[in-house]
Amino acid sequence: MASNQKIYLSGPEVFLPDAPAIGQRKKFLCEEFGFVGLYPLDHDLADMPGEAEDQKIFAANVATMREADAGIFNLTPFRGVNADPGVAFELGFFAALGKPVFAYTNDSAPLFDRVAAAHGVHGAPDGEFCDAHGLLIENFGNADNLMLDGAVKSQRRRVIRPDMTLPGCGDLTGFIACLRQAKVHFGF
């Protein structure tokens, strides 16, 4: 059963060398599940007013997010221990609009473990944990920052996490699980 529900496809895959191919694969999977996938790289920036390319990309993505009925967000750590900041912004934007959010990560480790491995960890006098710079480390067992996990949890869902870390941010196992959640959410 097909619907006309549009899903915004957010993730750091847009920075990969095969980004257009990953986008096509995600859009194809959306069609298989009865959705229309909206991929951030599908814009023709030449047709947009203005001169600064970064502002054209921002405006195009915001317009596409407003057009979408829901979003799927790849929170796999990118260039560090956290999700890509652009993806984090987009997830927050969707949550603020009250639109359904679905999220996954290809990293099985909670944020605390990733920060501890990258920046060290030691106990603080109050029983909390700090990194080598003395900065508090969130220790909630979340996939990422509590605000990202919290946005998903506030909609009675969870960030999809694998039992074992998957290679890179391009694996679509979690994405497919999010499509299943979306199908249930939209009732078809």
C-alpha positions as CSV (number, residue, x, y, z in Angstrom):
1,M,0.0,0.0,0.0
2,A,1.5,3.3,-1.1
3,S,1.0,6.6,0.7
4,N,1.9,10.1,-0.2
5,Q,3.7,10.6,3.2
6,K,7.0,12.3,2.6
7,I,10.0,11.5,4.7
8,Y,13.1,13.7,5.0
9,L,16.3,11.6,4.9
10,S,18.9,13.2,7.2
11,G,22.4,11.8,7.7
12,P,26.1,12.4,7.3
13,E,26.0,10.2,4.2
14,V,25.7,13.4,2.2
15,F,29.5,13.9,2.8
16,L,30.5,10.4,1.5
17,P,31.9,10.0,-2.0
18,D,29.0,7.8,-3.0
19,A,26.4,10.2,-1.5
20,P,24.1,10.3,-4.5
21,A,24.0,6.5,-4.7
22,I,23.2,6.2,-1.0
23,G,20.4,8.8,-1.4
24,Q,19.0,6.8,-4.4
25,R,19.1,3.6,-2.3
26,K,17.3,5.3,0.6
27,K,14.7,6.8,-1.7
28,F,14.1,3.3,-3.3
29,L,13.7,1.8,0.2
30,C,11.2,4.5,1.0
31,E,9.2,3.6,-2.1
32,E,9.3,-0.1,-1.1
33,F,7.7,0.9,2.2
34,G,5.1,3.1,0.6
35,F,6.8,6.5,1.3
36,V,8.3,9.3,-0.7
37,G,11.9,10.0,0.3
38,L,13.2,13.5,0.3
39,Y,17.0,13.5,0.1
40,P,19.0,16.8,0.9
41,L,21.1,16.5,-2.2
42,D,18.2,16.4,-4.6
43,H,18.1,20.2,-4.9
44,D,19.1,22.1,-8.0
45,L,20.9,25.1,-6.4
46,A,21.3,26.8,-9.8
47,D,17.6,27.6,-9.7
48,M,17.7,29.2,-6.3
49,P,18.1,33.0,-5.7
50,G,21.1,34.4,-4.0
51,E,24.8,33.9,-4.3
52,A,26.1,32.1,-1.3
53,E,26.0,28.4,-1.8
54,D,25.8,27.6,1.9
55,Q,22.7,29.8,2.3
56,K,21.2,28.1,-0.8
57,I,21.7,24.7,0.8
58,F,20.3,25.8,4.1
59,A,17.2,27.4,2.5
60,A,16.6,24.3,0.3
61,N,16.9,21.9,3.2
62,V,14.7,24.0,5.5
63,A,12.0,24.1,2.7
64,T,12.3,20.4,2.2
65,M,12.0,19.7,5.9
66,R,8.8,21.9,6.1
67,E,7.4,19.9,3.1
68,A,8.1,16.5,4.8
69,D,5.6,14.7,7.0
70,A,8.3,13.0,9.1
71,G,12.1,12.6,9.2
72,I,14.6,9.7,9.6
73,F,17.9,10.7,11.2
74,N,21.2,8.9,11.0
75,L,22.9,9.7,14.3
76,T,26.0,7.5,13.6
77,P,29.0,9.4,15.0
78,F,30.6,11.6,12.3
79,R,34.0,13.3,12.6
80,G,34.0,12.6,16.3
81,V,32.1,10.9,19.1
82,N,28.7,12.6,18.3
83,A,26.2,12.8,15.5
84,D,26.8,15.2,12.7
85,P,25.8,18.7,13.9
86,G,23.7,19.3,10.8
87,V,21.7,16.1,11.5
88,A,21.3,17.2,15.1
89,F,19.9,20.6,14.0
90,E,17.5,18.9,11.6
91,L,16.2,16.5,14.3
92,G,15.6,19.4,16.6
93,F,13.9,21.4,13.8
94,F,11.5,18.4,13.2
95,A,10.9,18.0,16.9
96,A,10.1,21.7,17.3
97,L,7.6,21.5,14.4
98,G,5.9,18.5,16.2
99,K,6.6,16.2,13.2
100,P,7.4,12.5,13.7
101,V,11.1,11.7,14.1
102,F,12.7,8.3,13.7
103,A,16.4,7.8,14.4
104,Y,19.2,5.2,14.2
105,T,22.9,4.8,14.6
106,N,25.3,2.3,13.3
107,D,27.4,2.5,16.5
108,S,26.4,0.1,19.3
109,A,28.3,2.0,22.0
110,P,26.5,4.5,24.2
111,L,27.8,8.1,24.1
112,F,29.5,7.7,27.5
113,D,31.7,4.9,26.2
114,R,32.7,6.7,23.1
115,V,33.6,9.9,25.0
116,A,35.5,7.9,27.6
117,A,37.5,6.0,24.9
118,A,38.3,9.3,23.0
119,H,38.9,11.7,25.9
120,G,39.5,9.6,29.0
121,V,37.3,9.2,32.0
122,H,37.7,9.6,35.8
123,G,35.4,9.8,38.7
124,A,34.4,13.1,40.2
125,P,33.9,13.7,43.9
126,D,30.1,13.9,43.4
127,G,30.0,10.4,41.9
128,E,29.7,11.6,38.3
129,F,32.3,11.0,35.6
130,C,34.5,13.6,33.9
131,D,36.8,13.5,30.9
132,A,40.5,14.3,30.9
133,H,39.6,18.0,30.8
134,G,37.4,17.8,33.8
135,L,34.2,18.1,31.8
136,L,31.1,16.1,32.9
137,I,30.3,13.1,30.6
138,E,26.6,12.3,30.2
139,N,26.0,8.8,31.5
140,F,22.4,7.9,30.6
141,G,23.1,5.0,28.2
142,N,21.9,7.1,25.3
143,A,23.0,6.7,21.7
144,D,24.0,10.4,21.7
145,N,23.4,13.7,23.5
146,L,20.3,13.5,25.8
147,M,18.5,16.1,23.7
148,L,18.7,14.0,20.6
149,D,17.6,10.8,22.3
150,G,15.1,12.8,24.3
151,A,13.4,14.1,21.1
152,V,12.9,10.5,19.9
153,K,11.8,9.2,23.3
154,S,9.3,12.1,23.7
155,Q,7.4,10.5,20.8
156,R,7.5,7.0,22.4
157,R,10.2,5.7,20.2
158,R,13.9,4.9,20.7
159,V,17.0,5.4,18.7
160,I,17.6,2.2,16.8
161,R,21.0,0.8,17.7
162,P,22.7,-2.4,16.5
163,D,23.9,-5.1,18.8
164,M,27.4,-4.8,17.2
165,T,28.8,-1.7,15.6
166,L,28.3,-1.6,11.8
167,P,30.9,-0.3,9.4
168,G,30.7,3.4,8.6
169,C,27.6,5.6,8.4
170,G,26.4,4.2,5.1
171,D,24.9,0.9,6.4
172,L,21.1,1.0,6.0
173,T,20.0,-1.7,8.5
174,G,18.8,0.9,11.1
175,F,17.3,3.0,8.3
176,I,15.1,0.1,7.3
177,A,14.1,-0.4,11.0
178,C,13.0,3.3,11.0
179,L,10.9,2.8,7.9
180,R,9.1,-0.1,9.7
181,Q,8.5,2.2,12.6
182,A,7.2,4.9,10.3
183,K,4.9,2.5,8.6
184,V,3.3,1.6,11.9
185,H,3.1,5.2,12.9
186,F,1.2,6.2,9.8
187,G,-1.0,3.1,10.0
188,F,-0.3,1.2,6.8
